[in-house]
Amino acid sequence: MLGSLVVVYPTSHQGGELVLHHKNREWMFDANDLTSSQSSPSLAYIAFYSDIEHEVLKVTSGQRVTVTYNLYLFDPMSRPKTSTLTPNLKNVSNLQTTLQGLLKSPDFLPNGGTLGFGLAHLYPVTFETKLQEMADYLKGEDAHVYQACLELQLQPSLRVIYDDDQSGQGYGIMLEQITKDPSYDYTEDSYERALLRDPGGILVNKTEDTDPSESYWACSDDEPEIGGELITWISPFNEKNRLQDISMGYGNEVEAGYIYSSPCLIARIAAASDRV
C-alpha cells in the first residue's frame, strides 16, 4: 500500500477538516471551504502517503460524505522494469548539486568512506521483502536521494541494519538482505555472532557519535577478527521502519528476546584523489 486518496462530495457541512501531520509539520484540508466557493458542484480530493498521520475533526453540522481509496503498487515482476515513481527533477538536481560539492571537496572523507541515508518515509517491509526491489517503491525524499546518487554514479544500495535493543550502544550489524531468525546456538552463541559470522554482516554505527571499532563485538577477545565500517550519515538513520523477530533465550529461565532491524540507503565513495 502506497497511500490513500480521499474524495469529498460537495455536501453542505461545517467542520470535518482533514488534518495531516508529518515531521512536526501540520496541514489542514478544508474540503467544504473549497467546494462551497465553486460556481458549480465540484469534488474535492487529496492524496497522501500511507505513513502520514491524519485525523478528521468533528463535523458540527450537515453531512460530510467521502470515498476513500487505498492506493497500491503492483508487484514489479508483473510489469516492465521501470521506476514506479518519477522523482521531482528539481529536487533531485538540488540534492545532486549538494552531494557533488561534497565529493569535490578534498576535505570531505579524504580517504573515502560510506555515506548513509536514513529513509524519510515508512514502507510495508516484511521478512520476505527483497531489499534491492524496494528501489522501485521509494517515495518522495527517498526517491530523490536514490536518483541523485545514481546520477553521480555512486551505486546506491539498500541495506538492513540489525541491532540489539538492550545494548543501547548506537551500533548495529549491516546485511545486504533481510535475514529471519538466524541460526542460534543458545549455549554459546547470540544473534550478533550469528549475523556477523554466517550471512557476512558488518559492524556499523547508527549515529554520528559512535565508532563501530569501539563496540563490544569489535573489542571482544572472543572475536578478534571483527572490524567495522564507519558510516557518515547524511540524513539520520530512521528506526521507524523497524522489523521485529522473536527468539527464545535460555539462561536461568526461558524468556523471549527481540531482534530488530531497519532498512537504509548507503553509497560507498572513493578517496578524494580518485574522485572526479
Backbone as CSV, one residue per row, in Angstrom:
resi,resn,N_x,N_y,N_z,CA_x,CA_y,CA_z,C_x,C_y,C_z
1,MET,0.844,-1.196,0.000,0.000,0.000,0.000,0.875,1.241,0.000
2,LEU,0.646,2.116,-0.977,1.446,3.330,-1.124,0.856,4.499,-0.357
3,GLY,-0.461,4.632,-0.393,-1.079,5.782,0.265,-2.589,5.728,0.158
4,SER,-3.212,6.883,0.342,-4.676,6.976,0.325,-5.115,8.156,-0.523
5,LEU,-6.263,8.004,-1.165,-6.913,9.083,-1.910,-8.289,9.280,-1.288
6,VAL,-8.563,10.499,-0.812,-9.853,10.817,-0.193,-10.599,11.789,-1.099
7,VAL,-11.791,11.404,-1.532,-12.649,12.239,-2.374,-13.819,12.719,-1.515
8,VAL,-14.025,14.040,-1.500,-15.076,14.631,-0.664,-16.162,15.203,-1.580
9,TYR,-17.395,14.787,-1.330,-18.525,15.259,-2.138,-18.976,16.647,-1.657
10,PRO,-19.596,17.413,-2.554,-19.967,18.804,-2.225,-21.254,18.909,-1.422
11,THR,-21.335,18.156,-0.342,-22.497,18.262,0.537,-22.255,19.370,1.548
12,SER,-23.303,20.066,1.921,-23.184,21.186,2.854,-22.893,20.667,4.268
13,HIS,-21.813,21.157,4.863,-21.481,20.761,6.240,-20.488,21.757,6.833
14,GLN,-20.368,21.716,8.119,-19.378,22.515,8.834,-18.491,21.575,9.646
15,GLY,-17.207,21.918,9.722,-16.267,21.042,10.423,-15.788,19.925,9.509
16,GLY,-15.265,18.865,10.091,-14.817,17.716,9.313,-13.539,17.946,8.528
17,GLU,-12.753,18.955,8.933,-11.490,19.197,8.232,-10.547,18.003,8.419
18,LEU,-9.760,17.724,7.384,-8.766,16.662,7.446,-7.425,17.298,7.814
19,VAL,-6.836,16.839,8.904,-5.572,17.395,9.396,-4.470,16.352,9.203
20,LEU,-3.384,16.744,8.549,-2.256,15.853,8.276,-1.059,16.273,9.111
21,HIS,-0.315,15.280,9.599,0.897,15.545,10.396,2.053,14.734,9.832
22,HIS,3.209,15.394,9.675,4.420,14.684,9.237,5.638,15.521,9.606
23,LYS,6.587,14.895,10.293,7.847,15.557,10.660,7.610,16.905,11.352
24,ASN,6.752,16.908,12.351,6.453,18.096,13.152,5.829,19.238,12.345
25,ARG,5.263,18.916,11.181,4.542,19.903,10.388,3.075,19.494,10.287
26,GLU,2.214,20.477,10.067,0.781,20.204,10.038,0.133,20.919,8.856
27,TRP,-0.781,20.222,8.180,-1.552,20.795,7.094,-3.032,20.535,7.367
28,MET,-3.876,21.504,7.000,-5.325,21.319,7.160,-5.994,21.398,5.792
29,PHE,-6.814,20.402,5.498,-7.550,20.329,4.233,-9.030,20.531,4.530
30,ASP,-9.541,21.702,4.143,-10.945,22.048,4.394,-11.716,21.886,3.088
31,ALA,-12.274,20.704,2.845,-12.973,20.417,1.594,-14.231,21.265,1.439
32,ASN,-14.933,21.507,2.539,-16.162,22.297,2.456,-15.874,23.710,1.977
33,ASP,-14.790,24.302,2.462,-14.412,25.639,2.044,-14.091,25.671,0.545
34,LEU,-13.444,24.605,0.051,-13.081,24.536,-1.365,-14.309,24.365,-2.261
35,THR,-15.186,23.427,-1.902,-16.334,23.131,-2.776,-17.393,24.220,-2.736
36,SER,-17.586,24.844,-1.572,-18.631,25.866,-1.458,-18.288,27.134,-2.225
37,SER,-17.011,27.323,-2.546,-16.603,28.529,-3.269,-16.677,28.365,-4.785
38,GLN,-17.051,27.162,-5.248,-17.135,26.907,-6.688,-18.506,27.306,-7.239
39,SER,-18.533,27.748,-8.506,-19.789,28.185,-9.125,-20.697,27.019,-9.475
40,SER,-20.137,25.817,-9.603,-20.929,24.615,-9.890,-20.448,23.489,-8.982
41,PRO,-21.314,22.496,-8.726,-20.922,21.404,-7.829,-19.608,20.755,-8.260
42,SER,-18.689,20.636,-7.329,-17.353,20.101,-7.625,-16.906,19.170,-6.513
43,LEU,-16.086,18.205,-6.880,-15.484,17.304,-5.904,-14.165,17.895,-5.399
44,ALA,-13.866,17.641,-4.149,-12.546,17.982,-3.600,-11.832,16.669,-3.300
45,TYR,-10.517,16.637,-3.514,-9.800,15.389,-3.236,-8.386,15.684,-2.755
46,ILE,-7.832,14.750,-2.032,-6.479,14.860,-1.520,-5.874,13.462,-1.462
47,ALA,-4.585,13.349,-1.784,-3.862,12.073,-1.709,-2.642,12.264,-0.824
48,PHE,-2.316,11.244,-0.042,-1.153,11.345,0.846,-0.570,9.952,1.080
49,TYR,0.719,9.932,1.393,1.416,8.674,1.637,0.867,7.961,2.873
50,SER,1.093,6.658,2.929,0.491,5.844,3.991,1.102,6.098,5.367
51,ASP,2.293,6.710,5.411,2.906,6.948,6.720,2.557,8.327,7.291
52,ILE,1.694,9.077,6.612,1.280,10.390,7.096,0.208,10.216,8.173
53,GLU,0.436,10.775,9.341,-0.589,10.736,10.383,-1.713,11.691,9.993
54,HIS,-2.946,11.259,10.188,-4.069,12.114,9.799,-5.256,11.899,10.735
55,GLU,-6.081,12.923,10.827,-7.290,12.855,11.661,-8.372,13.722,11.030
56,VAL,-9.615,13.375,11.287,-10.762,14.156,10.812,-11.387,14.855,12.012
57,LEU,-11.501,16.168,11.926,-12.103,16.922,13.022,-13.618,16.703,13.048
58,LYS,-14.224,17.037,14.154,-15.653,16.784,14.358,-16.507,17.578,13.372
59,VAL,-17.504,16.903,12.789,-18.492,17.572,11.938,-19.537,18.195,12.860
60,THR,-19.657,19.517,12.810,-20.550,20.215,13.740,-21.958,20.417,13.179
61,SER,-22.099,20.355,11.847,-23.434,20.445,11.260,-23.398,19.890,9.843
62,GLY,-24.565,19.465,9.338,-24.647,18.937,7.991,-24.100,17.525,7.874
63,GLN,-23.845,17.111,6.638,-23.363,15.751,6.380,-22.074,15.808,5.554
64,ARG,-21.039,15.145,6.019,-19.774,15.056,5.277,-19.730,13.678,4.608
65,VAL,-19.701,13.665,3.254,-19.727,12.409,2.501,-18.398,12.257,1.762
66,THR,-17.712,11.156,2.007,-16.401,10.932,1.382,-16.294,9.496,0.870
67,VAL,-15.383,9.312,-0.072,-14.983,7.982,-0.521,-13.463,7.920,-0.395
68,THR,-12.968,6.877,0.251,-11.523,6.728,0.443,-11.017,5.519,-0.330
69,TYR,-9.975,5.738,-1.122,-9.338,4.668,-1.901,-7.968,4.354,-1.305
70,ASN,-7.675,3.081,-1.144,-6.318,2.655,-0.789,-5.521,2.489,-2.082
71,LEU,-4.361,3.097,-2.154,-3.536,3.073,-3.367,-2.425,2.047,-3.205
72,TYR,-2.325,1.115,-4.150,-1.341,0.041,-4.081,-0.414,0.086,-5.294
73,LEU,0.782,-0.455,-5.125,1.702,-0.676,-6.229,1.648,-2.149,-6.613
74,PHE,1.759,-2.429,-7.902,1.781,-3.810,-8.357,3.150,-4.423,-8.101
75,ASP,3.191,-5.744,-8.078,4.453,-6.466,-7.992,5.334,-6.039,-9.167
76,PRO,6.576,-5.590,-8.910,7.428,-5.130,-10.028,7.724,-6.222,-11.042
77,MET,7.583,-7.482,-10.669,7.851,-8.575,-11.607,6.737,-8.705,-12.642
78,SER,5.589,-8.050,-12.389,4.452,-8.201,-13.289,4.379,-7.098,-14.338
79,ARG,5.367,-6.191,-14.329,5.372,-5.114,-15.316,6.807,-4.819,-15.736
80,PRO,7.016,-4.053,-16.787,8.370,-3.731,-17.226,9.187,-3.106,-16.110
81,LYS,10.480,-3.363,-16.121,11.361,-2.897,-15.064,11.641,-1.408,-15.223
82,THR,10.701,-0.603,-14.781,10.866,0.842,-14.823,10.576,1.398,-13.453
83,SER,11.065,2.584,-13.184,10.845,3.208,-11.888,9.363,3.466,-11.673
84,THR,8.850,3.061,-10.515,7.438,3.240,-10.212,7.100,4.704,-10.012
85,LEU,7.975,5.419,-9.336,7.718,6.810,-9.024,8.722,7.695,-9.747
86,THR,8.266,8.775,-10.345,9.160,9.708,-11.022,9.548,10.812,-10.049
87,PRO,10.817,10.886,-9.641,11.220,11.908,-8.676,11.084,13.308,-9.267
88,ASN,10.853,14.279,-8.392,10.843,15.670,-8.810,12.241,16.052,-9.264
89,LEU,12.388,16.389,-10.551,13.715,16.619,-11.124,14.420,17.800,-10.478
90,LYS,13.667,18.825,-10.068,14.289,19.978,-9.418,14.900,19.586,-8.088
91,ASN,14.158,18.802,-7.295,14.685,18.356,-6.006,15.890,17.454,-6.187
92,VAL,15.840,16.558,-7.185,16.972,15.682,-7.464,18.189,16.513,-7.841
93,SER,17.976,17.526,-8.679,19.078,18.374,-9.121,19.712,19.116,-7.954
94,ASN,18.883,19.665,-7.038,19.413,20.381,-5.885,20.237,19.466,-4.990
95,LEU,19.723,18.274,-4.732,20.444,17.325,-3.900,21.722,16.874,-4.583
96,GLN,21.628,16.635,-5.875,22.801,16.198,-6.633,23.896,17.264,-6.594
97,THR,23.508,18.527,-6.716,24.481,19.618,-6.655,25.175,19.664,-5.305
98,THR,24.399,19.465,-4.237,24.967,19.474,-2.888,25.948,18.323,-2.698
99,LEU,25.540,17.119,-3.109,26.427,15.964,-2.974,27.676,16.126,-3.834
100,GLN,27.490,16.658,-5.011,28.630,16.845,-5.909,29.643,17.807,-5.300
101,GLY,29.126,18.849,-4.620,30.023,19.785,-3.947,30.832,19.113,-2.850
102,LEU,30.186,18.227,-2.103,30.898,17.494,-1.049,31.972,16.593,-1.647
103,LEU,31.616,15.888,-2.708,32.551,14.949,-3.315,33.761,15.653,-3.923
104,LYS,33.576,16.895,-4.371,34.690,17.639,-4.963,35.635,18.196,-3.915
105,SER,35.168,18.262,-2.680,35.999,18.814,-1.610,37.029,17.780,-1.149
106,PRO,38.317,18.114,-1.185,39.350,17.163,-0.736,39.300,16.910,0.769
107,ASP,38.574,17.778,1.483,38.492,17.627,2.943,37.347,16.708,3.370
108,PHE,36.468,16.382,2.429,35.338,15.513,2.765,35.730,14.062,2.536
109,LEU,35.824,13.305,3.620,36.239,11.896,3.568,37.418,11.721,2.602
110,PRO,38.566,12.310,2.935,39.718,12.269,2.024,40.170,10.851,1.675
111,ASN,39.937,9.907,2.564,40.332,8.518,2.310,39.184,7.658,1.803
112,GLY,38.082,8.315,1.445,36.914,7.565,1.018,36.084,7.123,2.209
113,GLY,34.963,6.503,1.948,34.117,6.046,3.042,32.731,5.664,2.568
114,THR,31.820,5.578,3.519,30.446,5.152,3.245,29.472,6.233,3.666
115,LEU,28.616,6.647,2.726,27.564,7.608,3.031,26.298,6.842,3.399
116,GLY,25.591,7.330,4.400,24.356,6.682,4.822,23.183,7.660,4.774
117,PHE,22.048,7.167,4.325,20.834,7.980,4.258,19.713,7.225,4.952
118,GLY,19.215,7.769,6.045,18.050,7.176,6.674,16.831,7.407,5.810
119,LEU,15.930,6.444,5.748,14.729,6.578,4.923,13.750,7.546,5.584
120,ALA,13.291,8.532,4.819,12.391,9.543,5.365,10.967,9.036,5.517
121,HIS,10.592,8.031,4.701,9.218,7.516,4.718,9.185,6.089,5.247
122,LEU,7.994,5.667,5.626,7.781,4.295,6.082,7.345,3.432,4.904
123,TYR,7.696,2.145,4.964,7.360,1.216,3.892,6.830,-0.085,4.498
124,PRO,5.946,-0.796,3.762,5.426,-2.071,4.261,6.461,-3.171,4.093
125,VAL,7.463,-3.161,4.967,8.564,-4.116,4.878,8.220,-5.377,5.658
126,THR,8.483,-6.542,5.064,8.298,-7.823,5.748,9.598,-8.609,5.664
127,PHE,9.636,-9.766,6.292,10.836,-10.599,6.249,11.044,-11.215,4.868
128,GLU,10.027,-11.137,3.999,10.172,-11.651,2.640,10.562,-10.556,1.650
129,THR,10.665,-9.310,2.116,10.988,-8.198,1.229,12.393,-8.345,0.647
130,LYS,12.507,-8.167,-0.670,13.809,-8.131,-1.330,14.278,-6.684,-1.336
131,LEU,15.342,-6.402,-0.617,15.750,-5.024,-0.397,15.976,-4.251,-1.686
132,GLN,16.677,-4.855,-2.629,17.017,-4.100,-3.839,15.787,-3.791,-4.684
133,GLU,14.728,-4.609,-4.556,13.485,-4.312,-5.277,12.755,-3.122,-4.665
134,MET,13.096,-2.772,-3.423,12.470,-1.619,-2.777,12.804,-0.319,-3.488
135,ALA,13.870,-0.310,-4.302,14.239,0.911,-5.023,13.088,1.389,-5.905
136,ASP,12.262,0.458,-6.409,11.125,0.816,-7.253,9.986,1.438,-6.448
137,TYR,10.037,1.300,-5.119,8.942,1.752,-4.277,9.290,3.003,-3.466
138,LEU,10.501,3.517,-3.613,10.905,4.654,-2.802,10.028,5.865,-3.082
139,LYS,9.746,6.630,-2.039,8.817,7.747,-2.133,9.522,9.067,-1.819
140,GLY,9.046,10.144,-2.435,9.466,11.493,-2.072,10.963,11.670,-1.939
141,GLU,11.396,12.105,-0.733,12.803,12.386,-0.476,13.689,11.167,-0.735
142,ASP,13.194,9.995,-0.402,13.995,8.784,-0.589,14.279,8.537,-2.072
143,ALA,13.260,8.761,-2.912,13.453,8.612,-4.356,14.433,9.660,-4.871
144,HIS,14.382,10.887,-4.316,15.315,11.939,-4.719,16.758,11.532,-4.415
145,VAL,16.976,11.011,-3.204,18.324,10.607,-2.798,18.851,9.504,-3.709
146,TYR,18.019,8.509,-3.944,18.442,7.376,-4.766,18.792,7.834,-6.183
147,GLN,17.942,8.689,-6.770,18.179,9.156,-8.129,19.423,10.031,-8.204
148,ALA,19.623,10.897,-7.208,20.802,11.762,-7.202,22.082,10.934,-7.109
149,CYS,22.068,9.899,-6.291,23.245,9.024,-6.168,23.513,8.292,-7.480
150,LEU,22.447,7.864,-8.154,22.622,7.208,-9.451,23.260,8.160,-10.460
151,GLU,22.792,9.411,-10.473,23.324,10.394,-11.415,24.813,10.647,-11.167
152,LEU,25.238,10.533,-9.913,26.642,10.751,-9.567,27.451,9.461,-9.616
153,GLN,26.812,8.375,-10.106,27.464,7.073,-10.265,28.031,6.550,-8.942
154,LEU,27.255,6.749,-7.883,27.682,6.292,-6.554,27.191,4.879,-6.243
155,GLN,26.414,4.300,-7.147,25.902,2.939,-6.972,25.216,2.762,-5.613
156,PRO,24.140,3.508,-5.367,23.430,3.380,-4.097,22.807,1.999,-3.948
157,SER,22.710,1.538,-2.736,22.088,0.239,-2.482,21.368,0.276,-1.145
158,LEU,20.353,-0.548,-1.035,19.591,-0.650,0.210,20.192,-1.740,1.081
159,ARG,20.280,-1.453,2.356,20.822,-2.392,3.329,19.879,-2.446,4.525
160,VAL,20.038,-3.484,5.319,19.265,-3.593,6.556,20.243,-3.653,7.716
161,ILE,19.938,-2.920,8.769,20.803,-2.879,9.949,20.058,-3.500,11.123
162,TYR,20.672,-4.531,11.687,20.139,-5.202,12.862,20.758,-4.583,14.111
163,ASP,19.997,-4.570,15.179,20.552,-4.058,16.427,20.017,-4.853,17.602
164,ASP,20.742,-4.750,18.689,20.322,-5.370,19.937,19.599,-4.301,20.732
165,ASP,18.294,-4.478,20.950,17.524,-3.420,21.597,17.939,-3.183,23.038
166,GLN,18.699,-4.102,23.615,19.094,-3.942,25.007,20.493,-3.336,25.145
167,SER,21.245,-3.235,24.060,22.620,-2.757,24.183,22.682,-1.251,24.348
168,GLY,21.878,-0.521,23.559,21.879,0.928,23.651,23.206,1.565,23.316
169,GLN,24.048,0.884,22.524,25.385,1.389,22.245,25.479,2.135,20.926
170,GLY,24.390,2.222,20.165,24.400,3.006,18.948,25.106,2.364,17.774
171,TYR,25.282,1.055,17.788,25.866,0.378,16.636,24.939,-0.750,16.211
172,GLY,25.173,-1.278,15.021,24.349,-2.364,14.520,25.144,-3.255,13.590
173,ILE,24.475,-4.217,12.990,25.103,-5.166,12.071,24.382,-5.053,10.733
174,MET,25.117,-4.669,9.703,24.527,-4.386,8.395,24.630,-5.597,7.469
175,LEU,23.498,-5.904,6.800,23.440,-7.011,5.851,22.865,-6.523,4.529
176,GLU,23.159,-7.288,3.466,22.636,-6.948,2.149,21.194,-7.399,1.971
177,GLN,20.722,-8.301,2.836,19.371,-8.816,2.711,18.808,-9.125,4.084
178,ILE,17.498,-9.079,4.183,16.837,-9.370,5.449,17.024,-10.843,5.785
179,THR,17.416,-11.106,7.005,17.599,-12.475,7.480,16.640,-12.729,8.630
180,LYS,15.812,-13.720,8.484,14.841,-14.035,9.525,15.344,-15.179,10.387
181,ASP,15.300,-14.953,11.703,15.640,-15.993,12.670,16.953,-16.684,12.318
182,PRO,18.091,-15.969,12.397,19.373,-16.608,12.109,19.617,-17.786,13.035
183,SER,20.512,-18.670,12.626,20.772,-19.895,13.392,21.440,-19.567,14.716
184,TYR,20.828,-20.019,15.802,21.363,-19.748,17.121,21.891,-21.031,17.765
185,ASP,22.953,-20.879,18.521,23.359,-21.908,19.459,23.303,-21.247,20.825
186,TYR,22.216,-21.517,21.555,21.964,-20.754,22.765,22.946,-21.057,23.897
187,THR,23.736,-22.103,23.743,24.698,-22.409,24.795,25.931,-21.533,24.699
188,GLU,26.273,-21.065,23.480,27.494,-20.278,23.341,27.386,-19.146,22.325
189,ASP,26.206,-18.962,21.745,26.097,-18.008,20.657,25.023,-16.972,20.944
190,SER,24.989,-15.949,20.154,23.962,-14.927,20.213,23.635,-14.540,18.779
191,TYR,22.580,-13.763,18.617,22.226,-13.421,17.247,23.270,-12.499,16.620
192,GLU,23.991,-11.687,17.456,25.032,-10.841,16.886,26.116,-11.687,16.241
193,ARG,26.582,-12.719,16.961,27.628,-13.581,16.407,27.116,-14.291,15.160
194,ALA,25.842,-14.721,15.211,25.280,-15.440,14.066,25.231,-14.539,12.833
195,LEU,24.866,-13.282,13.025,24.788,-12.355,11.896,26.161,-11.967,11.380
196,LEU,27.124,-11.836,12.254,28.470,-11.460,11.838,29.196,-12.617,11.171
197,ARG,28.882,-13.832,11.579,29.643,-14.988,11.116,29.073,-15.601,9.847
198,ASP,27.782,-15.889,9.831,27.212,-16.669,8.727,26.792,-15.831,7.513
199,PRO,25.919,-14.804,7.674,25.478,-14.060,6.483,26.473,-12.993,6.032
200,GLY,27.600,-12.844,6.748,28.587,-11.841,6.359,28.212,-10.434,6.780
201,GLY,27.653,-10.289,7.968,27.286,-8.968,8.467,28.498,-8.105,8.763
202,ILE,28.281,-6.796,8.745,29.345,-5.826,9.000,28.920,-4.926,10.153
203,LEU,29.802,-4.751,11.121,29.531,-3.832,12.220,29.516,-2.401,11.705
204,VAL,28.475,-1.631,12.038,28.381,-0.232,11.611,27.849,0.609,12.760
205,ASN,28.019,1.917,12.617,27.457,2.861,13.579,26.100,3.351,13.096
206,LYS,25.169,3.533,14.025,23.848,4.045,13.680,23.724,5.540,13.942
207,THR,24.723,6.108,14.607,24.728,7.543,14.894,26.109,8.098,14.571
208,GLU,26.192,9.412,14.408,27.456,10.053,14.037,28.496,9.962,15.150
209,ASP,28.054,9.905,16.401,28.994,9.938,17.521,29.401,8.545,17.990
210,THR,29.180,7.536,17.176,29.530,6.163,17.553,30.512,5.591,16.547
211,ASP,31.549,4.924,17.050,32.557,4.295,16.193,32.434,2.787,16.343
212,PRO,32.107,2.060,15.254,31.918,0.607,15.379,33.175,-0.127,15.834
213,SER,34.352,0.452,15.593,35.590,-0.212,16.019,35.745,-0.214,17.537
214,GLU,34.920,0.580,18.222,34.970,0.629,19.679,33.837,-0.164,20.322
215,SER,33.042,-0.851,19.515,31.912,-1.598,20.051,32.394,-2.840,20.796
216,TYR,31.479,-3.403,21.548,31.812,-4.602,22.330,32.287,-5.733,21.440
217,TRP,31.601,-5.921,20.301,31.927,-7.056,19.449,33.262,-6.878,18.745
218,ALA,33.631,-5.637,18.453,34.923,-5.400,17.808,36.071,-5.554,18.794
219,CYS,35.797,-5.223,20.046,36.857,-5.258,21.063,36.917,-6.571,21.830
220,SER,35.942,-7.460,21.590,35.884,-8.706,22.349,37.065,-9.612,22.023
221,ASP,37.644,-10.220,23.054,38.746,-11.166,22.860,38.268,-12.413,22.120
222,ASP,36.949,-12.684,22.198,36.405,-13.864,21.528,36.291,-13.673,20.022
223,GLU,36.222,-12.410,19.573,36.044,-12.131,18.152,37.099,-11.120,17.684
224,PRO,38.390,-11.484,17.768,39.436,-10.502,17.445,39.470,-10.086,15.983
225,GLU,38.884,-10.907,15.081,38.960,-10.596,13.653,37.876,-9.629,13.195
226,ILE,36.925,-9.283,14.056,35.814,-8.425,13.654,36.269,-6.975,13.595
227,GLY,36.032,-6.346,12.466,36.325,-4.933,12.316,35.031,-4.146,12.282
228,GLY,34.919,-3.206,11.379,33.700,-2.424,11.276,33.776,-1.459,10.108
229,GLU,32.654,-0.850,9.791,32.581,0.125,8.711,31.904,1.374,9.252
230,LEU,32.630,2.490,9.209,32.103,3.744,9.726,31.239,4.407,8.665
231,ILE,29.989,4.690,9.010,29.054,5.338,8.084,28.945,6.821,8.415
232,THR,29.096,7.664,7.406,28.843,9.094,7.554,27.385,9.340,7.183
233,TRP,26.556,9.596,8.181,25.121,9.715,7.954,24.784,11.106,7.436
234,ILE,24.349,11.177,6.168,23.921,12.434,5.568,22.537,12.818,6.092
235,SER,21.674,11.836,6.240,20.394,12.017,6.923,20.301,10.931,7.983
236,PRO,19.712,11.231,9.143,19.760,10.306,10.285,19.146,8.946,9.984
237,PHE,19.741,7.925,10.578,19.199,6.571,10.489,17.821,6.552,11.131
238,ASN,16.833,6.028,10.394,15.443,6.050,10.836,15.010,4.653,11.250
239,GLU,14.738,4.478,12.531,14.351,3.161,13.036,12.835,2.957,13.042
240,LYS,12.076,3.863,12.423,10.625,3.682,12.364,10.245,2.553,11.412
241,ASN,11.130,2.250,10.447,10.879,1.134,9.520,11.305,-0.187,10.151
242,ARG,11.092,-0.337,11.422,11.683,-1.440,12.162,10.920,-2.751,11.990
243,LEU,11.689,-3.817,11.749,11.167,-5.181,11.735,11.452,-5.813,13.089
244,GLN,10.605,-6.703,13.511,10.803,-7.360,14.803,10.715,-8.867,14.643
245,ASP,11.748,-9.549,15.099,11.757,-11.004,15.110,11.870,-11.442,16.569
246,ILE,11.347,-12.598,16.874,11.350,-13.084,18.260,12.213,-14.327,18.366
247,SER,13.084,-14.352,19.338,13.909,-15.527,19.611,13.650,-15.973,21.055
248,MET,14.070,-17.157,21.366,13.954,-17.642,22.736,15.350,-17.733,23.346
249,GLY,15.546,-17.052,24.476,16.834,-17.085,25.149,16.778,-18.052,26.321
250,TYR,17.872,-18.752,26.545,17.912,-19.758,27.616,18.997,-19.380,28.614
251,GLY,18.599,-19.093,29.847,19.538,-18.825,30.925,19.022,-19.554,32.141
252,ASN,18.814,-18.817,33.218,18.185,-19.424,34.384,16.719,-19.752,34.096
253,GLU,16.150,-19.050,33.120,14.778,-19.339,32.719,14.608,-18.972,31.250
254,VAL,13.604,-19.577,30.625,13.332,-19.306,29.219,12.609,-17.965,29.114
255,GLU,13.091,-17.094,28.212,12.417,-15.821,28.013,12.524,-15.411,26.544
256,ALA,11.572,-14.613,26.114,11.559,-14.163,24.723,12.494,-12.977,24.552
257,GLY,13.270,-12.990,23.474,14.120,-11.865,23.114,13.664,-11.306,21.787
258,TYR,14.027,-10.076,21.496,13.559,-9.433,20.266,14.741,-8.990,19.413
259,ILE,14.646,-9.256,18.118,15.654,-8.851,17.156,15.033,-7.766,16.294
260,TYR,15.674,-6.619,16.238,15.134,-5.518,15.473,16.039,-5.213,14.275
261,SER,15.428,-4.790,13.170,16.208,-4.408,12.002,15.481,-3.302,11.255
262,SER,16.253,-2.440,10.596,15.679,-1.326,9.840,16.451,-1.138,8.547
263,PRO,15.759,-0.881,7.414,16.444,-0.647,6.144,16.970,0.782,6.044
264,CYS,18.002,0.962,5.219,18.564,2.286,4.964,19.206,2.265,3.577
265,LEU,19.695,3.416,3.146,20.329,3.551,1.841,21.785,3.940,2.058
266,ILE,22.712,3.251,1.396,24.123,3.594,1.536,24.768,3.756,0.160
267,ALA,25.874,4.470,0.138,26.672,4.637,-1.081,28.134,4.748,-0.655
268,ARG,28.979,3.937,-1.230,30.413,3.969,-0.898,31.146,4.858,-1.897
269,ILE,32.026,5.714,-1.377,32.739,6.655,-2.248,34.246,6.413,-2.154
270,ALA,34.944,6.741,-3.230,36.388,6.549,-3.300,37.115,7.670,-2.564
271,ALA,38.436,7.523,-2.446,39.256,8.553,-1.829,39.201,9.827,-2.670
272,ALA,39.466,10.966,-2.033,39.356,12.254,-2.740,40.236,12.310,-3.974
273,SER,41.407,11.680,-3.935,42.327,11.716,-5.070,41.800,10.939,-6.264
274,ASP,40.832,10.023,-6.028,40.277,9.207,-7.108,38.900,9.666,-7.560
275,ARG,38.344,10.695,-6.885,37.019,11.164,-7.260,37.117,12.191,-8.369
276,VAL,36.190,12.116,-9.297,36.159,13.047,-10.418,35.492,14.344,-10.007
